[in-house]
């Protein structure tokens, strides 16, 4: 019998959950599903080929963190044009992490790229789902992003098509929680 899918679970409890120091409640849970690539023949299937992109033809963008502190965007070069936001890591975040690591940071920005309003509410994403058709080729990862907000429920969603210089590599999706900014002391008085 040929086994094509295998589930692996850790015997170590709570290795997939992160807790802030001294807190009882977790702040994040990580779940990863990896699929082994293997080529198969599909009669009649014709690969449409890929597009060709050159993000260097767009000007570099630098976005500051809302509070002026360092953030993950400082580790990436960002460019945007033709409805696509492009990112390239300035240096490896984790040595030897492989090509998937170049996708996860930009994928996490999908909702922020296409949010309907800027700087009116905080909009963290409590989850992130990335599905890849193939490994990214090269340093650049692009996102053709979209998002929707429902202020009446305080929720939103973000999604996008992930690209490299040769075309589509996958999709990303996330939920978003809309959170009012804290009122400043000057506004409260």
N, C-alpha and C positions, 0 to 999 in steps of 0.2 A: 504494500500500500504506500502510495506517495503522499507525504504530508506537505501541504503547501502553506499552511498557517499554523503557527505555534504561539501560544500565549505563555509568557514568562512573567512570574510574579516574584517579588522579593520576599524572603523570609524575615527581613528586617522591617519592623513596624515603623510607619511614619517617615520613611525615606523620601516619600513623594510630597511631603507637606512642609511648608516653611512657617515658622513662628517668629514674631518679633521678640527680641530679648525680654524675658520677664513676663510675657503675655501668655494667657491660657488659650486664647483663640488664634487659629491660624490666619495668615494673611494671604497665602497662596498654596494651591495644590497643583502639582505637575503630573501630567500623564503623557506618555510618549508611546506611539505605536510606530514601529519601523517595519517596512516591507522590503524584502530582498528583491532587487531588480533581476529579472530574467527575461530574455527576449523570447517571444513566441510568434509563430506565424498565424496571421488572421487572413484567411482567403478573402480577396476583394477589398481589403483595407488599403487606402491610399493616404499616406501622410501628407497633409496640406503644405508641408514645409513651414518655414518660419519667416517672420518679418526680420528686418535688419534695422537695428537702432544705433544711434550715436548720441548718448547723453551729453558728451562734451561740447556739443554745438549750442547748449543752453547755458546761461550764466550760473555760476555757483551761487548758492543761497546759504545764508547763515542766520538761523533763528535762535534767539536768546531764550533761555529758560524764563518762565514767568516771574520767578523770584530772584533771578540773576545768579543762581548757583550752578555748578557744573551739572550736566546731565548727559544721557547717552547720545544725544544728537551731536555733542562735541566730538564724538569718536567717528563721525561719518561725514563725508562730503555729500552735499545734497544739491540736486539740480532739478528743474521742472520745466516741462514744455509739452505741447501737444496732448494734454490731458494725462500725462504720466509723470509721477514723481520718481526720481532716480536717486539711489544711494550707493555709496562705495565706502567701505570701512577704511579709515586712515591707517589702521594697524590692527593686527589680530587681537581680539579681546581675550581669547584663551588660546595659547599656543597649541597647534595640532588639532583644533576642534573640528576641522573639516568644512566642506562647502555649506552644510546646513546652517552653520553659525552665521554665514553672511546673509541668510534669508530672514532669520528670526527677528533681528533688530528692526530692519525696515518693515517687516510684516506687522510688527507691533504698532507702528505709526499709521496704519491704514486709515483708521477713523479720523485721526487728527489731520490728515491730509485733506479729507473731503468734508470736514464738519460744516454744518450749515451756517454757523455763526462762530466767530472767533472771540475768545476772551470774555464770554458772558457767563459761563458756568464751567465748573470742572467736569470732565467727562472721562473718568477712568474706565478701562475695560477689564472686567473681572475674569475674562477668559480669552483665549486665543486659539484658533484652530487653523493649522497650515497643512494643506494637501499639495504634494509635489508630484508632477507627472515625470519629472526627470531632475537630475542634479543641475544646479546653475553652472553655466560656463562663464568664466571670467569673473571680474571683480564687481561689476555693476548689477544691482537688482532694482527693477522698476516695479511700480505699483500703479495700476489704473484703478483708482479707489472710488467708492461711493459710500454714503452714509445716510441714515434716516433717524430723526428724533421724534419722540412722542412726549412732549413736555407734560401732558395731562397724566402720564404714568411715571414720568421721571426716567424713562428708559430710551435707549436707542440701539442701533445696530450699525456695524461697519463691515464692508466686504471689499474684495478687490481681486483683480487678476494679477498674478505675479509674473514678471518678465525678466529675461536676461537680454543680452545684446542680440540674440538669435531668435527670440520669440517667447511664447508662453511657456512657463515652467510650472504653474500651479495656481492655486487660489488660497485666499485667506478670509476668515470671517471671525467676528467677535460681537459680544454683547457690550453695551455701554450703559453706565449708570450716570444720570445727570445730577450733579450736586451743586447747590448754590455756593458761590464764593463766600467766605466769612466776611461779615461787615467790618470795615476798618473802624478803629477807635474814633477817627474824625467824623465818620458818617453816623456812628451811634450817638455822638454827643450833640 
